[in-house]
């Protein structure tokens, strides 16, 4: 999995360290929603049952494969 330096820094935060790589890959491959930001980055969301059904948001760079950010999105509504 390709990642940015920003993502690597964020992984040190306790709230981000709990996010498993398999959940990120699942979100990339099985999104329930996809949005493209004005800057070309791609947002994808997926429901993670192991985290009580919370939604994980993964932000990819314009290439569609480099992970820039991943976090549980409290505001997401399916």
N, CA, C and O atoms as a GROMACS GRO file, in nm:
protein
  312
    1UNK      N    1   0.085  -0.117   0.000
    1UNK     CA    2   0.000   0.000   0.000
    1UNK      C    3   0.090   0.124   0.000
    1UNK      O    4   0.175   0.140   0.087
    2UNK      N    5   0.070   0.210  -0.098
    2UNK     CA    6   0.147   0.334  -0.106
    2UNK      C    7   0.083   0.439  -0.015
    2UNK      O    8  -0.039   0.451  -0.008
    3UNK      N    9   0.169   0.514   0.056
    3UNK     CA   10   0.119   0.617   0.147
    3UNK      C   11   0.206   0.742   0.136
    3UNK      O   12   0.320   0.738   0.090
    4UNK      N   13   0.149   0.854   0.180
    4UNK     CA   14   0.223   0.980   0.185
    4UNK      C   15   0.296   0.990   0.319
    4UNK      O   16   0.266   0.916   0.413
    5UNK      N   17   0.392   1.081   0.326
    5UNK     CA   18   0.462   1.106   0.453
    5UNK      C   19   0.364   1.160   0.557
    5UNK      O   20   0.375   1.129   0.676
    6UNK      N   21   0.268   1.240   0.513
    6UNK     CA   22   0.165   1.294   0.601
    6UNK      C   23   0.089   1.180   0.668
    6UNK      O   24   0.066   1.182   0.790
    7UNK      N   25   0.050   1.081   0.590
    7UNK     CA   26  -0.022   0.966   0.644
    7UNK      C   27   0.063   0.893   0.747
    7UNK      O   28   0.014   0.855   0.854
    8UNK      N   29   0.190   0.874   0.717
    8UNK     CA   30   0.280   0.805   0.810
    8UNK      C   31   0.291   0.879   0.943
    8UNK      O   32   0.296   0.816   1.048
    9UNK      N   33   0.295   1.011   0.938
    9UNK     CA   34   0.299   1.091   1.061
    9UNK      C   35   0.170   1.076   1.141
    9UNK      O   36   0.174   1.064   1.264
   10UNK      N   37   0.057   1.078   1.072
   10UNK     CA   38  -0.072   1.067   1.141
   10UNK      C   39  -0.091   0.932   1.209
   10UNK      O   40  -0.161   0.922   1.309
   11UNK      N   41  -0.028   0.829   1.154
   11UNK     CA   42  -0.044   0.694   1.210
   11UNK      C   43   0.007   0.685   1.353
   11UNK      O   44  -0.027   0.590   1.424
   12UNK      N   45   0.085   0.781   1.398
   12UNK     CA   46   0.137   0.780   1.534
   12UNK      C   47   0.033   0.827   1.636
   12UNK      O   48   0.050   0.805   1.756
   13UNK      N   49  -0.073   0.891   1.590
   13UNK     CA   50  -0.177   0.937   1.681
   13UNK      C   51  -0.258   0.817   1.730
   13UNK      O   52  -0.288   0.728   1.651
   14UNK      N   53  -0.294   0.813   1.859
   14UNK     CA   54  -0.370   0.698   1.912
   14UNK      C   55  -0.501   0.670   1.838
   14UNK      O   56  -0.537   0.554   1.818
   15UNK      N   57  -0.572   0.776   1.798
   15UNK     CA   58  -0.699   0.755   1.728
   15UNK      C   59  -0.681   0.702   1.586
   15UNK      O   60  -0.775   0.649   1.528
   16UNK      N   61  -0.562   0.715   1.531
   16UNK     CA   62  -0.534   0.665   1.396
   16UNK      C   63  -0.461   0.530   1.400
   16UNK      O   64  -0.473   0.450   1.307
   17UNK      N   65  -0.387   0.507   1.507
   17UNK     CA   66  -0.310   0.382   1.518
   17UNK      C   67  -0.401   0.259   1.524
   17UNK      O   68  -0.358   0.149   1.489
   18UNK      N   69  -0.526   0.277   1.568
   18UNK     CA   70  -0.618   0.164   1.577
   18UNK      C   71  -0.672   0.120   1.441
   18UNK      O   72  -0.729   0.012   1.429
   19UNK      N   73  -0.655   0.203   1.340
   19UNK     CA   74  -0.708   0.172   1.206
   19UNK      C   75  -0.618   0.068   1.140
   19UNK      O   76  -0.500   0.093   1.114
   20UNK      N   77  -0.675  -0.047   1.114
   20UNK     CA   78  -0.599  -0.156   1.055
   20UNK      C   79  -0.584  -0.138   0.904
   20UNK      O   80  -0.672  -0.084   0.837
   21UNK      N   81  -0.470  -0.182   0.853
   21UNK     CA   82  -0.443  -0.171   0.709
   21UNK      C   83  -0.550  -0.244   0.628
   21UNK      O   84  -0.588  -0.198   0.520
   22UNK      N   85  -0.597  -0.357   0.678
   22UNK     CA   86  -0.700  -0.432   0.605
   22UNK      C   87  -0.828  -0.352   0.590
   22UNK      O   88  -0.899  -0.366   0.491
   23UNK      N   89  -0.860  -0.267   0.689
   23UNK     CA   90  -0.979  -0.182   0.679
   23UNK      C   91  -0.961  -0.075   0.574
   23UNK      O   92  -1.054  -0.041   0.502
   24UNK      N   93  -0.840  -0.022   0.564
   24UNK     CA   94  -0.811   0.079   0.462
   24UNK      C   95  -0.825   0.016   0.324
   24UNK      O   96  -0.888   0.074   0.236
   25UNK      N   97  -0.766  -0.101   0.305
   25UNK     CA   98  -0.775  -0.169   0.176
   25UNK      C   99  -0.919  -0.206   0.143
   25UNK      O  100  -0.961  -0.196   0.028
   26UNK      N  101  -0.995  -0.249   0.243
   26UNK     CA  102  -1.136  -0.281   0.223
   26UNK      C  103  -1.212  -0.158   0.174
   26UNK      O  104  -1.293  -0.166   0.082
   27UNK      N  105  -1.186  -0.044   0.236
   27UNK     CA  106  -1.253   0.081   0.199
   27UNK      C  107  -1.219   0.122   0.057
   27UNK      O  108  -1.306   0.166  -0.018
   28UNK      N  109  -1.093   0.107   0.020
   28UNK     CA  110  -1.051   0.142  -0.116
   28UNK      C  111  -1.122   0.053  -0.219
   28UNK      O  112  -1.162   0.100  -0.325
   29UNK      N  113  -1.137  -0.074  -0.187
   29UNK     CA  114  -1.194  -0.170  -0.283
   29UNK      C  115  -1.347  -0.180  -0.279
   29UNK      O  116  -1.409  -0.220  -0.378
   30UNK      N  117  -1.408  -0.143  -0.165
   30UNK     CA  118  -1.552  -0.162  -0.146
   30UNK      C  119  -1.621  -0.038  -0.089
   30UNK      O  120  -1.693  -0.048   0.010
   31UNK      N  121  -1.602   0.078  -0.149
   31UNK     CA  122  -1.663   0.198  -0.091
   31UNK      C  123  -1.814   0.200  -0.108
   31UNK      O  124  -1.869   0.151  -0.206
   32UNK      N  125  -1.881   0.258  -0.007
   32UNK     CA  126  -2.025   0.281  -0.019
   32UNK      C  127  -2.051   0.417  -0.081
   32UNK      O  128  -2.161   0.445  -0.129
   33UNK      N  129  -1.947   0.503  -0.080
   33UNK     CA  130  -1.958   0.634  -0.142
   33UNK      C  131  -1.820   0.680  -0.187
   33UNK      O  132  -1.719   0.649  -0.123
   34UNK      N  133  -1.816   0.753  -0.298
   34UNK     CA  134  -1.690   0.808  -0.352
   34UNK      C  135  -1.717   0.953  -0.388
   34UNK      O  136  -1.819   0.986  -0.450
   35UNK      N  137  -1.624   1.040  -0.350
   35UNK     CA  138  -1.629   1.182  -0.391
   35UNK      C  139  -1.490   1.222  -0.439
   35UNK      O  140  -1.389   1.177  -0.385
   36UNK      N  141  -1.487   1.308  -0.540
   36UNK     CA  142  -1.360   1.366  -0.586
   36UNK      C  143  -1.358   1.511  -0.541
   36UNK      O  144  -1.448   1.588  -0.572
   37UNK      N  145  -1.254   1.547  -0.467
   37UNK     CA  146  -1.239   1.684  -0.418
   37UNK      C  147  -1.195   1.775  -0.532
   37UNK      O  148  -1.153   1.728  -0.638
   38UNK      N  149  -1.206   1.906  -0.511
   38UNK     CA  150  -1.163   2.004  -0.610
   38UNK      C  151  -1.016   1.990  -0.646
   38UNK      O  152  -0.976   2.020  -0.759
   39UNK      N  153  -0.934   1.945  -0.550
   39UNK     CA  154  -0.791   1.929  -0.575
   39UNK      C  155  -0.756   1.795  -0.640
   39UNK      O  156  -0.639   1.766  -0.662
   40UNK      N  157  -0.857   1.713  -0.671
   40UNK     CA  158  -0.835   1.586  -0.739
   40UNK      C  159  -0.822   1.467  -0.645
   40UNK      O  160  -0.825   1.352  -0.690
   41UNK      N  161  -0.809   1.493  -0.516
   41UNK     CA  162  -0.802   1.380  -0.422
   41UNK      C  163  -0.936   1.310  -0.417
   41UNK      O  164  -1.041   1.369  -0.442
   42UNK      N  165  -0.931   1.182  -0.384
   42UNK     CA  166  -1.049   1.097  -0.388
   42UNK      C  167  -1.084   1.052  -0.247
   42UNK      O  168  -1.000   0.996  -0.176
   43UNK      N  169  -1.208   1.075  -0.207
   43UNK     CA  170  -1.257   1.031  -0.076
   43UNK      C  171  -1.341   0.906  -0.096
   43UNK      O  172  -1.424   0.899  -0.186
   44UNK      N  173  -1.316   0.806  -0.011
   44UNK     CA  174  -1.395   0.682  -0.014
   44UNK      C  175  -1.435   0.647   0.128
   44UNK      O  176  -1.357   0.664   0.222
   45UNK      N  177  -1.558   0.599   0.143
   45UNK     CA  178  -1.610   0.558   0.272
   45UNK      C  179  -1.655   0.414   0.268
   45UNK      O  180  -1.704   0.365   0.166
   46UNK      N  181  -1.638   0.344   0.381
   46UNK     CA  182  -1.692   0.209   0.396
   46UNK      C  183  -1.725   0.186   0.543
   46UNK      O  184  -1.662   0.242   0.633
   47UNK      N  185  -1.826   0.103   0.565
   47UNK     CA  186  -1.868   0.067   0.699
   47UNK      C  187  -1.775  -0.043   0.751
   47UNK      O  188  -1.753  -0.143   0.684
   48UNK      N  189  -1.723  -0.024   0.870
   48UNK     CA  190  -1.632  -0.121   0.932
   48UNK      C  191  -1.706  -0.186   1.048
   48UNK      O  192  -1.720  -0.127   1.156
   49UNK      N  193  -1.753  -0.308   1.026
   49UNK     CA  194  -1.834  -0.378   1.126
   49UNK      C  195  -1.756  -0.402   1.255
   49UNK      O  196  -1.814  -0.397   1.364
   50UNK      N  197  -1.626  -0.428   1.245
   50UNK     CA  198  -1.544  -0.456   1.363
   50UNK      C  199  -1.533  -0.334   1.456
   50UNK      O  200  -1.493  -0.348   1.571
   51UNK      N  201  -1.568  -0.217   1.406
   51UNK     CA  202  -1.564  -0.094   1.486
   51UNK      C  203  -1.707  -0.043   1.509
   51UNK      O  204  -1.735   0.077   1.499
   52UNK      N  205  -1.795  -0.136   1.540
   52UNK     CA  206  -1.935  -0.104   1.572
   52UNK      C  207  -2.007  -0.034   1.459
   52UNK      O  208  -2.094   0.050   1.482
   53UNK      N  209  -1.969  -0.068   1.335
   53UNK     CA  210  -2.038  -0.014   1.220
   53UNK      C  211  -2.003   0.130   1.186
   53UNK      O  212  -2.074   0.195   1.110
   54UNK      N  213  -1.893   0.179   1.243
   54UNK     CA  214  -1.849   0.316   1.210
   54UNK      C  215  -1.798   0.320   1.066
   54UNK      O  216  -1.757   0.218   1.010
   55UNK      N  217  -1.801   0.441   1.008
   55UNK     CA  218  -1.757   0.458   0.869
   55UNK      C  219  -1.615   0.513   0.865
   55UNK      O  220  -1.583   0.615   0.927
   56UNK      N  221  -1.532   0.443   0.790
   56UNK     CA  222  -1.394   0.484   0.769
   56UNK      C  223  -1.388   0.566   0.641
   56UNK      O  224  -1.439   0.525   0.537
   57UNK      N  225  -1.324   0.683   0.649
   57UNK     CA  226  -1.300   0.764   0.529
   57UNK      C  227  -1.152   0.750   0.494
   57UNK      O  228  -1.065   0.771   0.578
   58UNK      N  229  -1.126   0.715   0.369
   58UNK     CA  230  -0.990   0.706   0.318
   58UNK      C  231  -0.976   0.810   0.208
   58UNK      O  232  -1.059   0.816   0.117
   59UNK      N  233  -0.873   0.893   0.217
   59UNK     CA  234  -0.847   0.995   0.116
   59UNK      C  235  -0.724   0.952   0.037
   59UNK      O  236  -0.616   0.930   0.092
   60UNK      N  237  -0.743   0.940  -0.094
   60UNK     CA  238  -0.636   0.901  -0.185
   60UNK      C  239  -0.589   1.020  -0.266
   60UNK      O  240  -0.666   1.113  -0.291
   61UNK      N  241  -0.464   1.018  -0.306
   61UNK     CA  242  -0.415   1.120  -0.398
   61UNK      C  243  -0.480   1.100  -0.534
   61UNK      O  244  -0.553   1.003  -0.556
   62UNK      N  245  -0.454   1.191  -0.624
   62UNK     CA  246  -0.514   1.191  -0.757
   62UNK      C  247  -0.486   1.061  -0.833
   62UNK      O  248  -0.562   1.025  -0.923
   63UNK      N  249  -0.378   0.990  -0.799
   63UNK     CA  250  -0.344   0.866  -0.868
   63UNK      C  251  -0.439   0.752  -0.834
   63UNK      O  252  -0.437   0.647  -0.900
   64UNK      N  253  -0.522   0.772  -0.732
   64UNK     CA  254  -0.622   0.672  -0.696
   64UNK      C  255  -0.568   0.555  -0.617
   64UNK      O  256  -0.642   0.460  -0.590
   65UNK      N  257  -0.440   0.559  -0.579
   65UNK     CA  258  -0.385   0.446  -0.504
   65UNK      C  259  -0.300   0.486  -0.383
   65UNK      O  260  -0.278   0.404  -0.294
   66UNK      N  261  -0.252   0.608  -0.378
   66UNK     CA  262  -0.168   0.652  -0.266
   66UNK      C  263  -0.256   0.706  -0.154
   66UNK      O  264  -0.332   0.801  -0.175
   67UNK      N  265  -0.247   0.645  -0.035
   67UNK     CA  266  -0.328   0.685   0.079
   67UNK      C  267  -0.268   0.809   0.144
   67UNK      O  268  -0.151   0.810   0.182
   68UNK      N  269  -0.350   0.912   0.156
   68UNK     CA  270  -0.307   1.038   0.217
   68UNK      C  271  -0.363   1.053   0.359
   68UNK      O  272  -0.299   1.115   0.444
   69UNK      N  273  -0.481   0.997   0.384
   69UNK     CA  274  -0.544   1.010   0.514
   69UNK      C  275  -0.645   0.898   0.532
   69UNK      O  276  -0.700   0.846   0.435
   70UNK      N  277  -0.669   0.861   0.657
   70UNK     CA  278  -0.772   0.762   0.691
   70UNK      C  279  -0.817   0.789   0.833
   70UNK      O  280  -0.736   0.801   0.924
   71UNK      N  281  -0.949   0.798   0.851
   71UNK     CA  282  -1.003   0.824   0.984
   71UNK      C  283  -1.150   0.786   0.988
   71UNK      O  284  -1.215   0.777   0.884
   72UNK      N  285  -1.201   0.764   1.109
   72UNK     CA  286  -1.343   0.734   1.125
   72UNK      C  287  -1.418   0.866   1.122
   72UNK      O  288  -1.392   0.957   1.200
   73UNK      N  289  -1.512   0.873   1.028
   73UNK     CA  290  -1.585   0.996   0.998
   73UNK      C  291  -1.717   0.999   1.076
   73UNK      O  292  -1.814   0.934   1.037
   74UNK      N  293  -1.719   1.073   1.184
   74UNK     CA  294  -1.839   1.080   1.269
   74UNK      C  295  -1.956   1.149   1.200
   74UNK      O  296  -2.072   1.130   1.239
   75UNK      N  297  -1.928   1.228   1.101
   75UNK     CA  298  -2.035   1.304   1.033
   75UNK      C  299  -2.098   1.231   0.914
   75UNK      O  300  -2.200   1.276   0.861
   76UNK      N  301  -2.037   1.120   0.872
   76UNK     CA  302  -2.086   1.052   0.753
   76UNK      C  303  -2.223   0.989   0.778
   76UNK      O  304  -2.245   0.924   0.880
   77UNK      N  305  -2.312   1.011   0.684
   77UNK     CA  306  -2.446   0.951   0.688
   77UNK      C  307  -2.464   0.867   0.563
   77UNK      O  308  -2.442   0.914   0.451
   78UNK      N  309  -2.502   0.742   0.583
   78UNK     CA  310  -2.519   0.652   0.466
   78UNK      C  311  -2.655   0.671   0.401
   78UNK      O  312  -2.686   0.604   0.303
   0.00000   0.00000   0.00000
